[in-house]
C-alpha cells in the first residue's frame, strides 16, 4: 500500500471525513486529496500530525509494518556503546545548546587534524 492508500484506509477506519482531517491538519481538502491519491507526498510535519490524529505509527504510514495499531518502533543504541561512550553521551546530554555546539566544532577540528 502507498502512503495515500494508508491515509484513506485509516481515515475511513476511524470514521473521519476528508474535510475533517484536512481541517485538523490546517490544510485544504484538495491538498489532502492529493496526498490520498499520491500526487503529493505529505511533509514530515503533516505526516506526524496525521499519525497522531489517526492514532497510528509512522512505521505504518511509511510502510515498514502492516499493523496499523502498532506502536512506534523504539530504537535502543545503548547496548552497542562502550562504557566510555555511554559516559560521554551522558555528559554531552547535560550540556547547554551552546556548549553542545562548541563540542561539535571541537570534534570536527580534531577529525580534520587526524
N, C-alpha and C positions, 0 to 999 in steps of 0.2 A: 504493500500500500504506500502511496505517496503521502507527503505531509498534508496536502489538501484533502485527500480522502480520509485521513485520520481526523482532521478538524471536523469534517462533515459528520463522520461516524460518531465522534464524541459529542458534538453539539446536539445531534438527534438523540443519542443515548441519554443525554442529560435533560432533554426536553427544552432546549434553549433555542429560540429563533435566531435566524441570521441577524436580524435587526437588533435584537437584544445583545447578542455577543458583540456586534460592531459597536454599539453604544458603550458597552462596558470597556472596550478597548480604546474608545475615543477615536475611532476611525469610521469611515463611511461603509455602508452595506456593500457598495460597489467594490471597495478595496478588499473587504472580507471575501466577497465572491471571487475576486481574482486570486486570493490565497487558496480558497477551496478548489478552484479549477486549475491550480498550479501554473497560473500565468505569472504571478509574482511569488517570491519566497518571503515569508514574514521576517522582519528584522528581529534580532535577538530579544529586544525589549518586549515586542508583541508576543513572541513565542513563549517567553517566560510567563507573561501575564495570562496568555491563553491556557497554559498548563495549570496555573493557579485557579482560574475560573472554571476550567473543565475538570479539575481535580484529577490530574494525571501527571506522569513524569515526562521530563524532556526526553528520556530514553525511549519512551513510547512514541512521542511525536516525531523523533528523528529516525525511527525505525530500528533501534537497537534491541527492542523487545516487542513482542506482540501482546504482552499483558498490559492492557490499558489501566488496570488498577495498581500497577506496580509502583513501588516506592522508588524514589531516585536512587541510583547506584551510589554507594559510598565507597570512595577510594581511600585506602589507608596506605600511605607510603612509609609509615614508621618502621615496619619490620625490616625494610631494606636499608635503613640508615644505621651507621655505626654509632657507638656511644658518643664519640666526639661530634659527629654530625648532629645528633639529637640535641646535644648541649648548645652548639652554635645556633641551631634553629630556635631553640627556646630563648636564648639571649637576643637573637635578631627580632623575634616577635615582640619582645618587650621594649624595643626602641621606638622613638617617635618617628613620624614620617620623614622628617628632615634628616634624622640620623640614619634611617634606612637608606635614603638616597646617597648619603656620604659613604656608607659601607659599600653600596653597589658601585659607586665610582672608584673606590679604592680597589675593589676586586677586579674591575676591568683594567685598571692601571697595572696591577700585579700580573694579570694574564698577558698583557702586552709585553711585559718585561721578561717573560719566560722564554 
